Amino acid sequence: MSNITGPSTIPAAELVVRRLKQHGIEQACGVVGGAIMYITDALRRTDDIHCVFTPHAHGAAVAAEAYAK
């Protein structure tokens, strides 16, 4: 079995955040929870994307709509 933890590998969540930055995303609204935990953590570690996390999807949708206006 090959070793995938070499210096040239990065976690998938970090890759997602890099791609968001490359696409010019500056604001993100989302729901916290186990399924998205790694991406949530990666977003919280960056200063380039302002994040608003809510416990329910409805709250995240309201936050995103308010930001868009």
C-alpha positions in Angstrom: 0.0 0.0 0.0 1.3 3.4 -0.9 2.0 6.2 1.6 -0.5 9.1 1.0 0.7 11.3 3.8 3.7 12.7 2.0 4.6 16.4 1.9 2.7 17.1 -1.4 -0.7 16.0 0.0 -3.3 18.2 1.6 -6.6 17.4 3.2 -9.6 17.5 0.9 -11.2 20.2 3.1 -8.2 22.5 2.6 -8.4 21.9 -1.1 -12.1 23.0 -1.1 -11.2 26.2 0.7 -8.4 26.9 -1.7 -10.8 26.5 -4.6 -13.3 28.8 -3.0 -10.6 31.5 -2.6 -9.6 31.0 -6.3 -13.2 31.7 -7.3 -13.3 34.9 -5.3 -15.6 33.7 -2.5 -15.4 36.2 0.4 -18.5 35.2 2.4 -19.8 31.7 3.2 -23.0 30.8 5.1 -23.6 27.2 6.2 -24.8 24.7 8.8 -22.5 23.2 11.4 -22.5 19.4 11.9 -20.6 16.2 11.6 -20.9 15.7 7.9 -19.3 19.1 7.1 -17.0 19.3 10.1 -13.7 19.2 8.2 -14.7 21.9 5.8 -16.1 24.0 8.6 -12.8 23.8 10.4 -10.8 24.6 7.3 -13.0 27.7 6.7 -12.5 28.9 10.3 -8.7 28.7 9.9 -8.7 31.1 6.9 -8.9 34.9 7.2 -9.9 35.3 3.5 -13.4 34.0 3.8 -15.9 35.4 6.4 -18.1 32.6 7.6 -21.5 32.6 9.2 -22.5 29.2 10.7 -26.0 28.4 12.0 -27.4 25.4 13.6 -30.3 25.1 11.1 -30.4 25.3 7.3 -33.2 27.9 7.4 -30.9 30.3 9.4 -28.1 29.8 6.9 -30.5 30.6 4.0 -31.7 33.7 5.7 -28.1 34.9 6.4 -27.1 34.2 2.7 -30.1 36.1 1.4 -29.5 39.0 3.7 -25.8 39.2 2.6 -26.8 39.1 -1.0 -29.1 42.1 -0.6 
